[in-house]
Every structure is written in C-alpha cells, then in structure tokens.
Amino acid sequence: MNMPRPSIDEMYQLVDELYDGNATSSNLARIESLILQSPRNLQAYVERFDFHCELLEQADHQPAELAALNVLHQSVLTTARRENHQQWWRGLLLVVCTLLVAAGMGWAFYSAVFSRIPVGTIASLSTDLKEKSSLLELGQVVHLRETISIRAGIVSIQLPEVMVDLIGPGSVRFERQGLSLSRGTVIATVAPKGIGFTIRTPEVEAMDLGTEFLVRHQPGEGSYVSVRRGAARAQQLDWRGEPVKVLDLTTSRAARFQQSDGVAKEVEYSVNDYLLVERSRGGIQRLSGAIRTNSGVPASLAGNQLTTPNHLLVIPEREVTLDSDLTVTSLSGPVTIPAGTAVGSYLIHYDPTFIIHSAPRGAVTFSGEIAAIIASSAELNITDPLFGLLQTQYESQSFRELELDEDEVRVSDDRKTVSFFFGITPPELLDEARILVVHRRP
C-alpha cells in the first residue's frame, strides 16, 4: 500500500535536519515513529540517508569511518531483506536502531572533523520570506555544508563569482564545488571565473559552462534544468549517483530528468521561470540594513496602499534603452544620459504606519553605475510613464518626495551603492526616490 506523500516528505525533512546538525530528541523520536508505521517510511529514510552520503562522497573523499558506517548500513539492509515473514518486525527494529545510531555517529564525526568554512553571504531577502527554522539576515555568512531552507519568498546568496537565488519553498546545501538541491528552485548567475559551479539533485548534476541557469527539483517529481544564456552540462544520475547520460544545453534550452523511469530529454524552454527573481532583484547585487525586495508586482504604490512599517522597499521597475538623450533633475542637479544607454530604474519606497518609532536605515548595491537619483515629486511624476511598472498605480501627490532637511541619501565613491535614511513627518509618511542605473552603455 502506498503511503501518503506528506509522510514521505516529512521523513526527507527530518533526515535533512539530522545531517544539518539541527535534529532534536523529538526529531529522532519522530523518525522512529514514522519507520514503525510503514515499511515505505523506512524506505524513504534509507533513500534520504543514501542521498546525503552520496553528496558527502562527491564533496570530499569519504573518511574511513563514514565508509565503514555505509558498509554496515548496506549490510543491515541486506540482512533485513532476507528475514522471513515471522521475523520481519524483529529485523525491522534492528534496522531502525542500527540506522539511527549510524546516522548519529556519522553526524557527530562529520561535525567534529569539518570546520565551518565560510563560502558566501546573504545578499538579498524578499518581504514575503518565510524561513523554515533559523532566522536569515542580510550579510549573514553561509558556511560549507550549511543548509538553507525556506517555506516561501526568495533569498539570494552571493558566493565567489556566483549569485544564487533560492525560490521557496526550497532547501539547498552548500558544497565545495556548488550546492545540492533537495527541493525547490535555484537560479545561478555565474561570472566567467566561476565556470564549473555545479547544482546537484538526486536525478541530475548540472554544471555551469559560463551561464545563467535554473534547476528545479521536487521529491518524486524529478528535476528540470534550463539555460537562460550561455551553456550548461546536465548529467543524468542513476540511483547510485553515477552519471548515465549527458545533455549539453545552450541558451533558451531546457531538459527534464526522472530517475524512476530513466527519462532524460529536452523539453520546452520557458523564460517565465526567471521572471520572479528578475522582478524581485533585477540588477541589485546586494542589500544591507533594513531594506528588502518585493517578490511580486505591486498593484498600487499610492499612499497607505503598500505599507512598510519596519523596512525600506526597493522595487525594480523597467529597463529602457534610450532612443534619445534623457535629461533629468537629480539630487545633484541636471543629469543627461546619452541615447543608446540601457537604463534600469529602481524605486525606493517607504510608507510606514503611525506606530513606527524610528525610521530604518538601508543600502543598495547595484551591478551597474548609478546615473541619477530622482527625489522630487515633479520629476518622479514625469519619469513614472517612462520607467514605472505598467500594472502599478503610483502616487502623484507632492508628499511622495523626499524632504531633504530630514531625509538622507548618500552615494558611494564608485557610484554603485546608495544608502538611505528617511525621516518621519506626519500626517503623510510616504517617501520615495527613483534610482537610475546604467545596465549597458551605447
């Protein structure tokens, strides 16, 4: 009899937490309870245990102690399968106890041997982010073999030469040459020096060959790989984690992989898979302080429609390639941007409620150079039709502008980072500024 999918998914999550070092005594008790409920849950435990062992083996040469535990694990399973029906439950309990002890010993050895090596930092968080366990913060350091799990929203992690966007619900584990994806969707944007970055699931290992690519995996549903630009090599994996087929994907190509039926074939590519991160982060490289992105397109940015009581909000708007020179009035005076320049617009939006006690501070770093910062209501209204989101209603009243006697805006020397502090002056609390960033020069 097939067990309900939630029971198997819960087992996967419990084993993930065990290997992450987050397991509690109640987690172990729950694992034992699930195994005793059904042989299918035991099978799910074994599958997940094997998956993590394979990942560790791929990341480093397996230590002798772990190899011994693996042999013991396989031996116990083989013995259990030979038990007759009368001895089945006794053999099952032996398997349960052995596996739990082996997993605990393996985790303890693993935690003691490997130091916490930093591999990246949290670069961006969306306002709808819901963490699974630990609280994520901007600037937080991510370590080797650390797992990040979210229930909703988007978290962006900056690694050396690679930007990783995890779309929830999802869970990733960071390895030496890339990451393992146990569920969810990951988009990797890889710089030239990051070639070779790899994302691994139970069905596929996708290696960057200079690209922006996406990998999606859900237990029981297989894996999907697509390339937005550049190239990637996707290797189908068998149940042992060994490659059995290779598909080389280039720009605007995609493939699906299913281990259970041996499927590895090209499928229709969809750019829509990338739009959620594009709308949320755009050309933003890093956030710091009390500032967040938005994972959807807001219906209205008029006063009191999208409140931000304890943070600033940065919203990527439209990218426009200018047909002619564009002159705008910025905080530093008139600025002319030449025709042919691709300009990305980012709106800083702060609309707190009356219960706020102090205004937040935050900063945004872009991959391109800041051309102008527009802060007056007149100039914001003029540039709304050119750069504003087509589906969004904007405020047109003068109170949307910054009050320069109390609002602070500072630009870094390299003109890639802008920091904000918006004051609070009742009765209208809305403050906005538009940042124009050069994405490509003519």
KOLVEX-152137 format. One record per residue: residue in one letter; x, y, z of N, C-alpha, C, O in turn. Coordinates in steps of 0.02 Angstrom, whole numbers, plus 50000, padded with zeros to 5 digits. Example, Ala and Ser with C-alpha at 12.3 -4.5 7.8 and 13.67 -1.06 7.14 Angstrom:
2
A506604971650390506154977550390506604983550390507124983450423 S506424988850354506844994750357506455000250394506705005750402 
***
This chain:
442
M500434994050000500005000050000500445006250000500915006750040 N500315010849956500705017049952500525021650010499945022650027 M501045024450041500935029150095500785036050066501005037650011 P500405040250103500275047050079500935050850070501405049850109 R500965055050020501565058850004501825063050063502425063350073 P501375066250103501625070350159502065066450208502535069250236 S501905059950219502295055950266503015055150241503485055550280 I503085053950176503755053150147504135059750148504725059950164 D503795065250130504115071850131504345073650201504875076650209 E503945071950251504145073450320504775069550338505215072250372 M504815063350316505415059350330506025062450297506555062950328 Y505955064750234506505068150200506745074150240507345075250248 Q506275078050265506455084150301506795082450368507275085950387 L506565077250401506875075350465507595072950455508035074550494 V507715069150401508385066850387508835072750368509415072950387 D508555077550330508935083550312509165087150375509745089250379 E508715087950423508885091450485509405087650525509835090550558 L509365080950523509855076850557510555078250530511025079050568 Y510615078450463511265079550432511495086750438512095088150434 D511025091450448511215098450456511435100050527511675105450540 G511355095250573511525096450642510975099850681511105102450735 N510365099950655509805103450688509315098650721508805100750747 A509465092050720509005087150746508965087550822509465088550856 T508355086750849508245086550920508015079550940507905075250896 S507955078351004507725071751026507025070251000506865064450986 S506605075350995505935074350968505955072550894505535068650870 N506445075350857506525073550787506705066150780506425062650738 L507165063750821507365056750818506785052150837506695046850807 A506405054350887505825050350906505305050050850504985044850839 R505235055550814504765055650759504995051150702504585047750670 I505655051150687505925046650636505765039450653505535035650611 E505885037550716505745030650737504995029150731504815023650709 S504575033950749503855032850745503625031750673503225027350659 L503885035850627503705035150556503935028450528503575025250490 I504535026350547504795019950522504365014150545504225009450508 L504145014450608503725009150635503025009050604502685003950606 Q502815014650576502145015050545502105011150481501595008050466 S502665011150441502615008250375503295006650347503775010450358 P503365001050310503984999650275504165004950223504755005950209 R503655008350195503795013550146504155019450178504575022550146 N503995020850240504355026250275505075024250288505535028350284 L505185017850303505875015350311506255016150246506835018150245 Q505925014450191506245015250126506415022450112506955023950086 A505965027050130506095034250121506695036450163507105040450140 Y506745033750224507315035350267507965033050234508455036850232 V507965026850210508575024050179508765028050117509355029550107 E508265029850075508405033750015508725040350032509205042550000 R508455043750083508725050350101509415049750132509855053850119 F509505044650173510155043450204510675042250150511225045050152 D510505038050100510965036750045511115043050005511685044149984 F510605047249996510705053449958511225057849990511665060449957 H511175058750057511655062950092512345059950091512845063450085 C512385053350098513045050150095513375051050028513975052250023 E512965050649975513235051649907513475058849899513995060049867 L513115063649927513325070649922513985071849958514425075349932 L514065068850016514685069550052515265066450014515825069050013 E515125060749983515645057449945515855061549885516445061649866 Q515365065049854515525069349797515925075449820516375077649784 A515775078149878516105084249902516825082949923517265087149911 D516965077249954517635075549978517725068049973517245064349965 H518345065749977518455058649983518165056350049518285059450101 Q517795051050048517445048850108517925046150160518335041850145 P517885048650223518315045950276518175038550288517645036050272 A518675035250317518605028050328518025026550375517665021550366 E517935030850426517395029550474516715029750440516295025450453 L516605034650398515965035050363515875029350314515325026850305 A516425027450281516385021850235516185015550273515775011550248 A516465014550332516285008650372515545008750391515205003650388 L515305014650410514595015250427514155013750368513635010650374 N514375016050309513995014750248513945007250235513415004650218 V514525003750242514524996450232514054993050281513674988650263 L514094995250345513644992550395512924993650377512504989150384 H512784999650354512105001450334511844996750278511294994150283 Q512254995650226512054991350172511974984150196511524980550174 S512424982050241512394975150266511764973950305511444968650297 V511574978750346510964977950386510354977550341509904973450353 L510334981850290509764981650244509714974950208509174972250199 T510304972350187510304965850153510054960350198509664956050178 T510274960550261510054955550309509304956050320508954950950324 A509054962150325508334963050337507914960250281507384957450293 R508164961050219507774958450162507744950850162507284947950133 R508224947450195508234940250197507794937250252507664931250253 E507584941450298507164939050353506504936350326506224939150279 N506264931150354505604928550334505054932550368505194936950409 H504434931050350503874935050374503804934850449503614939850480 Q503964929150480503884928550553504374933050590504204935650644 Q504984934050562505494938050596505524945250571505984948950589 W505054947250529505094953750496505134959550545505554963950537 W504694959550595504674965250641505314965650683505564971050697 R505564959850704506184959950743506764962550701507174966550725 G506804960450638507314963050593507234970450580507724974150576 L506604972650574506474979750561506724984050619507024989250608 L506574981850681506794985650739507564985950742507844991050761 L507894980350724508614980350722508884985450671509364989050684 V508554985650613508754990450561508664997550586509105001750577 V508094998850617507955005550642508485007850691508765013350684 C508625003550740509115005550791509805006550761510165011350777 T509995001950716510665002550685510725008850644511235012350648 L510215010250604510245016150561510255022550602510625027250585 L509865022850655509855028950696510525030050729510775035650732 V510825024650755511475025250787512005027150735512425031450748 A511975023850676512465025350624512415032550601512925035950592 A511795034850592511695041850570511955046650623512275051650606 G511805045250686512035049550740512785049750745513085055050754 M513105043850738513835043550741514145047150681514635050850688 G513835046050622514095049450563514045056850568514515060550550 W513485059250594513395066550602513885069350653514165074750642 A513985065750709514445068250760515155068550733515515073350744 F515355063250697516025063150668516115068650617516615072150615 Y515595069450576515615074550523515675081550553516055085650529 S515275082850606515285089450637515955090850670516195096550670 A516265085550699516895086550734517475087650687517935091450702 V517465084250629518025084350583518045090650541518575093750533 F517465092550515517455098050467517325104750502516825105450537 S517755109550492517655116150521517145120050479516995118250423 R516895125450508516405129550474516765134450428517005139750449 I516815132550365517175136450315516675141150281516205138650250 P516775147750284516315152350250516365151750174516905151350147 V515775151750141515775151350068515395157050036515445157949975 G515015160950074514625166450045514235170250098514305168950158 T513825174950075513415178950120512715179850092512605179450031 I512225181050136511545182650116511545189650086511715194550120 A511355190150022511395196649986510725200049981510695206249976 S510165196349980509515199349971508975194850000509015188749996 L508455198050028507875194450056507245197950032507215204050030 S506745194050014506105196949993505655197950054505745194850106 T505165202450047504735204150103504285198250124504075197950182 D504145193650078503705188050094504095181850116503815176350116 L504735182750133505145177050153504885173850217504725177250265 K504845167250216504665163350275505185157850283505215153150243 E505585158550335506105153650348505805147250377505265147350408 K506145141750367505915135450394506115134550467505725132150507 S506735136550484506965135650552507305141950577507005145950613 S507935142950559508315148650584508145154950547507965154750488 L508215160650580508085167150551508665169250507509245169050527 L508505171350445509015173550398509065181150401508565184650409 E509685183750395509805190850397510265192950341510695189050319 L510195199150317510645201750267511355201950294511465204050351 G511825199850253512525199750274512725193550313513315192750329 Q512245189250329512395183150366512865178650325512765177750265 V513375175950358513865171650324513575164650316513285161850362 V513655161850256513455154950241514085150650240514595152550211 H514045144750272514635140550279514585134250237514045132150215 L515165131250225515195124950188514775119650224514805118850285 R514375116050184513925110750207513355113350250513015109550285 E513245119850249512655122650284512045122050238512105122850177 T511475120850268510845120450230510415126550245510335128550302 I510145129550193509665134950199508995132450174508945130150117 S508485132950216507815130550198507315136150209507305139350262 I506885137350159506365142550166505695139550145505665135050103 R505175142250173504495139950157504165144150103503715141850068 A504395150350095504125154950045504605160650035505045161850075 G504505164249979504915170149965505545168449926505615162949898 I506015173149926506645172449888507225174749933507185179949965 V507745170749934508365172649967508925172149916508975167249880 S509355177349914509915177449867510565176949906510655180449956 I511005172449884511635171249918512205172849870512235169949815 Q512655177349890513225179049849513815174549867514075174849923 L514025170349819514605166149826515165169249783515025173649743 P515785167149791516315169649747516145168049674516115162249654 E516035173249635515905172649563515225169949545515085168749487 V514785168849595514125165949581513605169249625513705169949685 M513035171149594512445173349633511925167749630511735165649575 V511705165549687511215160149692510555162949719510545166149772 D510015161949682509345163949705508945157649720508825153649675 L508735156849782508315151149802507595153549809507445158249846 I507145150349771506435152049773506075146849816506115140849803 G505705149249866505365144749912504705142149885504395145249841 P504475136449912504815132549963505405128749934505365125849880 G505965128849971506555125549945507085124649998507065127750051 S507575120349982508115118850029508745117249989508735112949945 V509305120650006509945119449973510485118450025510455120950081 R510985114550005511575113350047512185115250007512255113349949 F512645118950038513225121650003513815116950009514035115150063 E514085115049950514645110449945515255114149917515215120149903 R515815110549909516435113849888516395116549816516645121949803 Q516085112849772516065114949702515375117349681515255118349621 G514915118349728514245120649710513765119449767513915121149824 L513195116649751512695115349802512265109349783512235107449725 S511945106449833511455101149822510765104049836510665107649885 L510295102349793509615104749798509155098949815509075094349775 S508855099149874508415093649894507685095049876507295090349869 R507515101449868506845103249844506845110649827507245114449853 G506385112649782506325119749765506665121549699506835117149659 T506755128049689507035130749627507635135149643507605139349688 V508165134249605508765138349612508955141249544508945137749494 I509115147749544509385150949484510105153149501510215156549551 A510575151149460511275152849470511515157449414511465155649355 T511785163149432512085167749384512835167549396513075169749449 V513205164949347513905163249358514365167849317514275168549256 A514845170949350515345175149317515845170649281515895164649297 P516235173449233516715169249196517185165249239517345159549223 K517415168049295517885164449338517535158949379517875155049412 G516875158749378516505153749417516325147549377515945143349401 I516575146949315516415141249273516575134749309517115133949338 G516115130049306516195123649341515735123049401515685117749431 F515395128549420514915128349475514375123149460514115122849404 T514205119049510513765113349498513185113349547513265114749606 I512585111649521511995110549562511795103249553511715100949497 R511715099749609511585092649608510915090949642510775093549696 T510525086749610509915083849639509995076249635510485073849607 P509525072349663509585065049656509575062649584509835057249569 E509285066549537509235064249468509745067149421509905064149369 V510025073049438510435076449388510985080549422510905082749479 E511535081349386512065085849407512175090849350512385088949296 A512005097249363512055102449313512665106649326512735109749378 M513125106749277513755110349284513765116449238513605115949179 D513935122149266513975128349228514565128249180515115126149197 L514435130549119514965131549070515015138949049515245140548995 G514785143349095514765150549082514065152649066513885153149008 T513645153849117512935154149104512515157149160512765158649215 E511885158049145511355158949195510875153149185510575152449132 F510815148949236510395143049227509975141649289510095144349342 L509485137349279508985135949331508935128449340508965124649292 V508865126349403508735119349420508145119149468508135122649518 R507665114849453507075113949496507005106549513507075102249469 H506865105049576506775098049597506255097549652506245101549699 Q505825092649645505355090749697505395083149705505365079549656 P505465080649767505505073449777504905069949746504325071849757 G505035064749706504505061049673504285063849607503915060649570 E504505069949591504295073149528504865074249479504755076749424 G505475072349498506035073149454506355080049456506205084049501 S506795081249408507165087549406507115090749337507005087349286 Y507185097349336507125101349274507715106149272507865109349322 V508035106649215508605111149206508485115449144508285112849092 S508595122049150508545126349091509105131449092509375133149145 V509285133849032509825138749024509545145048993509265144848938 R509605150549028509375156949001509875159948953509685162748901 R510515159248969511035161648924511675157748939511785155648996 G512075156848888512695153048898512595145648885512255143748838 A512905141548927512865134248917512955130748984513275133349030 A512665124748988512745120549048512735113249026512425111548976 R513065109149064513075101849051512665098449106512815099049165 A512145094849085511705091349133511825083849126511725080949072 Q512035080649181512165073549181511605069949220511495071449279 Q511265065349187510765061349222511125056449268511625053349249 L510865055649330511165051249379510725045149392510115045749391 D511035039449403510655033549421510555033349497510735038149532 W510275027949522510115027549594510735027749638510695029349697 R511325026049608511945026449647512275033249643512795034449675 G511985037849604512285044349594512805044449541513195049249536 E512835039349499513315038949445513005041649380512425040349367 P513395045349340513125048149277512995042549226513395038049217 V512405043049192512235038149142512085041349074512085037849023 K511955047949073511805051349010511965058649018511865061549071 V512215061748964512405068848966512005072648914511955070548856 L511725078348935511405083048889511745089748895511775092648950 D512005092348840512305099048839511765104048817511495103548762 L511625108848862511095113748849511405120548837511885122448870 T511125124148789511345130848773510755135648783510225133748807 T510865141948763510365147248775509665145248754509565142748698 S509175146348799508465145148786508305137848773507885136248731 R508655133348809508515126248804508405123448874508675126048923 A508015118048878507845115148943507775107548936507695104948881 A507825104048993507765096848993507455094549059507505097849110 R507125088749055506815085649115507145078949128507325075249082 F507225077349193507545071149213507115067649266506895070749314 Q506985061249255506585057349302506955050749314507005046649269 Q507195049849375507595043949390507185037549388507435032349366 S506555037849411506155031749417506025028349350506015022149347 D505935032249297505805029149231506365030449181506295029149121 G506935033049205507515033949162507445039449110507815039449061 V506985044149120506885049549072507425054849077507595057149131 A507695056649020508165062349015508085065148945508385062648897 K507665070348938507515072848871507405080348872507225083148924 E507515083448815507385090648809506645092048809506245088148782 V506455097648839505765099748842505735107148824506245110248813 E505135109848823505045116848804505355121448855505265120548916 Y505725126448831506025131548875505515136948890505125138848847 S505535139548951505085145048970505485150449007505785149049059 V505475156448980505815162049013505445164249076505735167549119 N504805162349082504405164349140504695161649205504585164549258 D505075156149201505375153349262505855158349295505965158049355 Y506125163049255506625167749281506315174449302506655178449336 L505695175649284505405182349293505305184049366505355189949385 L505165179049409505045180549479505665183649511505605188649547 V506255180849498506865183649526507025190249492507265194849524 E506905190749427507035196949391506615202649419506855208249426 R505975201249434505545206449463505755208249533505695213949554 S506015203349569506195204449639506865207949647506925212549687 R507365205849608508055208249619508325212249561508705217049573 G508155210649500508415214349443509175214649442509505209449447 G509455220649437510175221549437510465223149506511015225849511 I510085221549559510335222649627510845217349644510715211349636 Q511415219549669511935214849688511915213149762512055207549781 R511735218149803511745216949875511305222049911511265227849891 L510985219749965510615224150010510955223950078511275218950096 S510875229250117511105229150187510645233650228510345238350202 G510615232150292510175235950336509455233850331509305228150312 A509005238350347508285236850347507985238450279507595243150272 I508165234550229507895235550162507765228750131508155224050140 R507215228150094507015221750066506785222649994506645228249972 T506745217049957506455217049891505725214649895505495212549948 N505385215049839504685212749836504635207449782504855208549725 S504345201649798504355196049750503785196449699503765192349652 G503335201149706502795201949658502755209049631503125213449653 V502305210049584502195216849557501645220149598501075217649599 P501785225649633501275228749675500715231949633500855234949581 A500105231049655499535234049619499525241549627499345245149580 S499735244049686499715251249698500285253249744500425249849793 L500595258949728501095261949772500865268749797501265272749821 A500215269849793499925275949820499975275849896500085270549926 G499905281649927499965282149999499505277350036498915276750020 N499795273850086499435269150130499195262750094498785259150121 Q499445261450034499235255449997499735249750006499525243950009 L500365251250009500875246150020501325248650077501835251850065 T501115247150138501465249750196502085245650211502115239550200 T502595249050238503235245950256503415248350326503835252850333 P503115245550377503195248350445503895248050473504085252350513 N504295243050454504955242450485505525241350435506065239050453 H505405243150371505935242250322505805246850262505245249150251 L506335248050224506285251250159506175245750107506375240050117 L505865247550052505735242749998506045245349934505945251049915 V506435241049900506725242849835506375238549782506375232449786 I506085241949732505685238649681506005239649612506015245249588 P506255234349581506495235049512505915236949466505395233649466 E506015242249426505495244349379505685242049309505885236249300 R505635246249260505765244249191506475246049170506775250949193 E506745241949124507365243649091507205246749024506815243848986 V507495252449008507345256148947507995257648910508465260348940 T508015255948847508575258148804508375264748772507905264948732 L508725270048788508525276848768508595277948693509125276548664 D508075280548663508095282348591508445288948580508725290248527 S508425293148631508755299748626509035301548695508895298148745 D509435306848698509715308848762509145310348811508635313148793 L509245308348874508755309548926509065314048979509585312249008 T508755319648993508975324249046508475324149103507885325349092 V508705322749163508275322549222508575327049276509175328449276 T508145329249322508375333249378508495328549437508015325849465 S509115327549454509285322949508509445326849571509415333049572 L509625323249624509815326549686510425331049678510495335949714 S510855329349630511465333249619511385338349563511875341549544 G510775339149537510655343849483510485340249418510375334149419 P510455343949361510285340849297510795335549276511405336749281 V510555329849252510985324449228510725322349160510125321249151 T511175321649111510985319449044511285312449032511885311449039 I510845307749014511045300948999511025300148923510505301548893 P511565297848891511595297748817511115292648787510945287648817 A510905294148725510495289548686510875282948677511485282848672 G510495277548675510785270948667510965267548732511125261548732 T510925271148788511075268248854510485264048877509915266248874 A510615258048902510095253948934510085255849008510565254749044 V509515258649029509445261349097508935257149135508375256149112 G509135254749193508675251249238508445255949293508845259849319 S507805255749310507525260149361507335256049423507075250549417 Y507485258849482507345255549546507015260649592507315265849606 L506425259149615506065263749659506165261849732506035256149751 I506405266649772506435265749845505775268149873505585273949863 H505435263849909504765265349935504765264250010504945258950035 Y504535269550046504475269050119503815272250140503725278250131 D503375268150166502705270550186502515267350252502135262550253 P502775269950308502645266850372501955268450399501605272750373 T501765264850451501145266450487501305271250544501885272850556 F500795273650578500895278550630501205275650693501405279350738 I501235268950698501515265950758502275265450755502585263250804 I502575267450700503295267050694503625272150741503375277650749 H504185270050772504525274450820505165277550790505345283150808 S505495273950747506105276650717506165274050646505995268250633 A506415278150601506465276250531507065271550521507565272250555 P506995266750475507545262050464508075265050418507965269850383 R508665261950421509215263650375509355257550331509285251850352 G509545258950269509695253450224510115255750166510175261750153 A510415250950130510835252550073510735247250018510585241450033 V510815249449956510755245049898511385245749856511615251249841 T511675239949837512245239849791512025236849725511735231449724 F512175240249671511975238049604512585235349566513155236949583 S512455231149516512995228749474513225234149425513795233949402 G512795238949410512975244449365513075250949403512975251249464 E513265256149367513395262649397512755266849402512345266849356 I512675270349458512095274649469512185280949427512675284549434 A511695282249383511725288249340511385294149373511625299849366 A510835292949409510465298549439510005295849493509785290149491 I509865300249542509375298749594508855304249592509015310149603 I508235302449580507685307149573507285307049638507065301849660 A507185313049667506855313249732506285318249736505915318249785 S506205322649686505655327549689505025324449660505055320249615 S504445326449685503815323649661503705325349588503445321249550 A503895331449567503795333449497504185328849450503925326549400 E504825327549467505235323349424505025315949428505075312349378 L504795313749486504535306949492503925306049448503855301049413 N503475311049449502875310549407503035310549333502715307149293 I503545314449313503745314849243504035308149219503905305949163 T504425304849262504765298749242504355292349255504555286949234 D503795292949290503355287149301503155283749236503215277649231 P502925287449184502715284149122503285280549086503175275649051 L503895283149093504465280149058504735274049094504895268949062 F504795274449160505135269149197504665265149242504845259649264 G504065267649257503625264349304503345257749278503315256649218 L503145253449324502835247049306502135248349277501755252349304 L501985245149222501375246649185500745244649224500225247749217 Q500805239349266500215236949302500115240449369499635239049405 T500565245049387500565247949454500315255149454500495259149410 Q499905256749503499675263649513500175267249558500375264749610 Y500375273349537500865277249575500525283249608500025285849583 E500805285349664500575291449697500795297449655501345297549627 S500365302549651500525308549612500575314749656500785320049633 Q500375314249720500385320049764501105321749784501555317549782 S501205328049803501875330549817502185327349879502795327649887 F501785324349923502065321649985502495315349972502815312850018 R502485312649910502895306749896503645308449893504055303949898 E503815314849884504515316649875504895316549941504595316349995 L505555316649936505975316949996506005324050024505985328949986 E506045324350090506145330850123506885331250140507115328050188 L507255334950102507985334750107508255337450172508845336450187 D507835340850211508075343250276508075337650328508375338350381 E507725332050315507715326550363507865319750332508015315050368 D507835319150266507975312750232508695312750207508935317750179 E509045307150218509745306650198509825301750140509535296350140 V510215303850090510385299550033511125300450019511365306050009 R511505294950020512215295350009512425290249956512195284549957 V512865292449909513105288049856513845286649866514225291149883 S514045280349857514735278349867515185281349813514945283749761 D515835281149825516315284149778516305280649710516405283849659 D516175274049709516155270549645515475270949611515365268149558 R515005274649643514325275849617513945269349603513565268849554 K514055264349646513675258149639513245256649700512815252249698 T513355260349755512975259349816512655265849838512975271149837 V512025265449857511675271249884511355269249951511045263949956 S511445273450002511155272150068510625277350083510655282950060 F510125275250124509545279450138509395279650212509495274750249 F509155285450234508815286150298508245291050287508365296950274 F507635288650293507045292950281506745294850349506595290550390 G506655301350359506335303750420505585302550419505305300250370 I505255304250474504535303150482504205309750500504325312450554 T503795312350454503455318650466502705317750452502505317650394 P502285316950505501565316350494501285322750462501615327950466 P500695322450430500245316650430500375311750372500185305950377 E500705313950318500845309450262501555306850269502035310750271 L501625300250273502275297250289502635294350229503215292250235 L502315294250171502625291250112503235295050089503225301150083 D503785291450076504395294150046504615289549989504605283449997 E504795292449932505025288449875505605291949840505675298049841 A506015287849808506555290349766506665285249710506575279249720 R506845287749652506965283349594507715283549577508005288849569 I508015277649573508725276949557508785274449486508525269149469 L509135278149444509265276049375509975273149372510455276549389 V510025266949348510645263249347510825261449276510395259049238 V511445262349256511675260549189511785253049186512215250249219 H511375249649145511455242449135511935241049077512345236549081 R511875244949023512325244248966512435251048934511965254948926 R513045252548915513195258848883513155258048807513235252548782 P513025263548770512965263048698513635261148665513675260548604 
***
